[in-house]
Amino acid sequence: MKKPPRQYKSIFISDVHLGTENCKAKEVLHFLQNTRCERLILNGDIIDGWQLNRGSDWKPVHTQFLRLVLKRIEKDQLDVIYLRGNHDDILSRFLPMHFGSLSVVEEFVHETASGNYLVLHGDVFDTITKNFVFLAHLGDWGYELLMSLNRWYNKYRSWRGKEYYSLSKTIKAKFKQAVNFVSSFEEKLTKLTIAKGCGGVICGHIHTPADKMMGDIHYLNSGDWVESLSAIVETDNGCFELIYFKDFGHDYPMDDNTAEIDPEQKISFDFASIGNLASKHSNNS
């Protein structure tokens, strides 16, 4: 007998990177299919415009993800907030936008009984992303190359009966500059949170899930759906939890029918069409 979906007040996910080979679209789709919430926050880099503009493939399961979200908006009046990230930065010229219960914004304040939380993607504090666009794209190309190597390496490990191994996490942990970058990123966000008069912050961007106190500020990072496969959820009593798909999958195991789509279905996606839609909205406002 199929389990009823888990009920949450809010769900926060970020860095899905739809349109890339390394996106775990089936897993995040399975997660959403087996959860329900009053508010879904898509905290940046849900669609990877950088990779799509370089000619990466848009797969049917990526469309299925968007269809599920739109269906929930239409049928359940789900409150969806999409925050601009750096990989979908084409939206920044047209923000804010509101389409019924769907809002596309730069940042917002999430109100809870225990205090307000500042919600933003976080790339505003990434100096390279903000000021050196060419280097940011070069770094993104290098990350994709590393993830491709990681994918083939883990196929070999799987054949040997070994667990998944993350090359990028190992690099982050061993290189002092990477550790310092994460630490600086977290400190800058907490300072902004204090300046905004909030007691907590929920972000993404650096693909490093976290749930911790930094002084008096509750710092939450929803991670990503490339490697960590994680999300932040808010329970009915207003508490936040960091959950991982590997744990979620124990209660809601994936099967061969998950996200089943006709493999012959030809799906194309033009990221610029979002910009055209946004431009039309802006002109009509």
C-alpha positions, 0 to 999 in steps of 0.5 A, a space after each residue: 500500500 502506498 504511503 500518504 505524502 509527507 505534509 509540511 508547511 513549507 519546502 525550500 529547495 535550490 540549485 536543481 540545475 534543470 537542463 544539465 546532465 548532472 541534475 538529479 531531476 528524477 530524485 527531486 521529482 520523486 521528492 515533490 511527488 511524495 510531499 505536500 506543502 502550503 508554500 514551495 520556495 524555489 531558491 535559485 538556479 532551478 533552471 540552468 540558463 548558463 548550460 542551456 545557452 551552451 547547448 546542453 540537453 533539456 530532458 523530458 524529466 526536466 519538463 515533468 518537474 515544471 509540469 508538477 509545480 504548475 499543476 500544483 499551482 493550478 489545482 491546489 493554489 500552491 503558493 510558489 516563490 521562485 528566487 532568482 539565482 545566478 544561473 537563471 540571472 536573465 530574470 533579474 531585469 524583470 523582477 519582481 513578477 507575480 502570476 497568480 500564486 507564483 511570484 518571482 523575486 530577488 529575495 523575501 522575508 518568510 514569517 514564522 511564529 518564532 521570527 522572520 527569516 531572510 530568504 535569498 539565493 546568496 550569489 550576491 556575496 559571491 565576488 567572482 559571480 557578481 563582478 567577474 562573469 567570464 571567470 564565473 562561467 569558466 569556473 562553471 565549465 570546470 565544475 561540469 567537467 569535474 562532475 562528469 568525471 565524478 559520474 564516470 568514476 562512480 559508475 566504476 565504483 558502483 560496478 565494484 559494489 562501492 558507495 557514491 564518492 564525491 570528488 567536489 566535496 573532497 576538494 572543498 574539504 581539503 583546499 583551504 581557499 574553498 573552506 574560507 570561501 564557504 566561511 566568508 559566504 556564511 558570515 556575510 549572509 548573517 551580517 545581512 540578516 542582522 541588518 534586515 532585522 531577521 533572526 534567520 536566513 535560508 539560502 543556497 548557491 554554494 551547494 553546501 547544506 547546513 542547519 546551524 546557529 551562527 551567533 544569534 542567527 539561524 543559518 540554513 542552506 538547502 544544498 543542491 540536487 546535483 550531489 547532496 540532494 537536500 532540502 529545508 522543510 518547515 513543519 506545522 509547528 514552525 520548526 525547520 529541518 534539513 533533510 536528505 533524499 537518501 534518508 527520505 528514500 528509505 521511507 519513500 523508495 523510488 521505483 522504475 515508474 517514478 517520473 516515467 515519460 515517453 522516451 521518444 517524446 521530443 522536448 525542447 526548451 528555449 531559456 530565452 522564452 522566459 525572458 520574452 515572457 518576463 519582458 511582455 509582463 514588464 511592458 504590460 505592468 
